[in-house]
Amino acid sequence: MPAAENVLSSFLSSVTPSYRHPDLTKRDVLALLHHYKGLTPKPDKFMFNDGRERDLLHLQGTIPVPYKGQTYNIPISIWLLETHPYHAPLAFVKPTPDMQVKVSKHVDAAGKIYLPYLHEWGHPNSDLLGLVQICIVTFSEQPPVYAKPKQPQNLPYPLHNPQFPQAGYPPQPGYPPQNAGYGAQPGYPPQQQATGYPPYPTPGYPPAGGYPPAPNTGYPPGGGGYPPYPPATQAGAARPGTASSIGSEHIKASILSAVEDKVRRRLREDFSQNQAECESLRRTQEELNQGQNKLTNMLATIKHEEGELDSNIRILDSKKEEMEDMLEKMEEGEEISCDEAVSASFPLYKQLMNAFAEEAATEDAIYFLGEALRKGAIEVEVFLRQARDISRKQFMMRETMAKCRAKAGLGQ
């Protein structure tokens, strides 16, 4: 199955013109190959009735068909069009050199298969697995091929001369030939006599001239576009016991089994699809709920920041008014007290401001002590003692400033 999947993927991605629905085509083919191992996909050239050639996906092999208590491997060939699965495939019976097509209302002389299932094909109600199952049920009632009679070579006497009987000829009715190809079971059911139709050419399949065009009238009666069934005029078709030996119960059981398997598969597909949709909707709902929570938190944050901005705007407006009053007083020549000009609104800020002022004063004191020492106004011993005391006080002010800034959240 992995090899078949690789062939499908490689062909569907490289063929020109490409398949319009490669994923649906690949899924349909893999579902068929999972149930019927005798079929093999491969790229091949198909010639249409008008002489055009196209690279199409070709499913070739055998399908097991029960007939009179035995299972025969019937060779078939299925060609998938570029529009698959929205248009019906082309199905054929491909006999081996020792087989011959048995013409009926379901198979013509060229081996092309005609079924109501193909005529009424419609995606997603039709697929390859259903087509093969319908073929098995149909062929179990009326086999599409029979064994060619063996022709003895270089006989010195006529075949009908009873004085020279030949062992094994003509073939006994009801028994298949010994050398049947295709699998462990014989590849075709027995047939009493030939129908007179020419053998199907095996080399160069499909034939170079294409297949006969489908006329506008045919099955079902009154409908258009489905080709008519060829007349069943074979001598072996009138043989008693062919259809009646199978029995209506066997046909009914085969149809019920095929329908049951198809219904179960469709139900599993529908259940899996609905389950995947429910899971997708659940994840979408969780994402929407998370998005709603994020939006709610963002709105709350925006409202809080908006309140803070309004408060800061009011404070700035009041400070602006104070500065404008001070500017007017300075322009008029009035003296402004430093203590009144600089005032703290909170005790913590006031302590910070006082510590900053004292720390600045200690720097000035140390500067003037140095100048006094340089000019010889004080002794070195006095300078060192005073500088030590002022430095200690400067350190205390800086620590006070650091604690006040940390408490007020102003940073360092």
C-alpha angles and dihedrals in degrees: 000000000000089000091051090047091052091050090050095048093046095047097043091050097046107034119108120241088032127224111265095219106030096162094051091045093050093048092049093050094046091051089054094046091049090063100033114043093178093075122085127193121221138155113256142160119258124195117212125210092265092057097258118140124211134181103240136170108262123201109196133171141073136308124204113249121184115222127167094342096312133092118233125193105229115198114230137170126210124190119197118212123221090256094056128170092024093059128047118260124237111255127193140174107234110198123200120240091269092050133074130201115255105217114224139145088281100044128039128207091271090055096251113151121229118193134157086234089064093043092052095041114151132159128268094013093058129055142157095263091056090047093054092047091052089049090053092051092046095046092047087063097041116014113222097215139037137191119272114237113252114247114211115227128230097357113176092210137048119270094238095055105116091200091071107046117183122213114242097011129139095027114252114248117252098026126096121226119268099241102058116162129213114064134329096311126059112279097229140025121254123266128192099221143359121268098220096247118134117256118265112256110241103190116085096014121220099045116256093241093058123226130304113276118255112249121225096250127064142086125039102036110253093017127109137226099030114111117240120256114254113246115267099229099146120134090226092053091072093051110124119241099031100110098015092055090063094054132215091260092059092049091046092049091049093049092046091049092050093046093046093051091048093047092049092049092049091048091050091050092048092047092049091047093049091046091052091049091050091050090050091050091049092053090047090052091051091050091049091050091050090049091050091053091049092050091049091052091047092051091050091049092048092051091049092049090046090056092050092049091051090051092049091048091054091049092049091049091053092047089048091055091049092051092049090052091050092049090052091051092049091049090051090053098247118151116244122209114231092220091054094043093055115044132153121227094209131040092238092056090046091053090048091051093049092048091051091051093049092046089053090049091054090055090053091048092052090049093052092046089056091050091050091051091049092052092046095244092129136028124252092246091055091047093053094047094049093043090052093052093046092047091052090052091047090053091051091051092050092051090049090051092049092052093047093050091048091049092049092046093241097131127228 
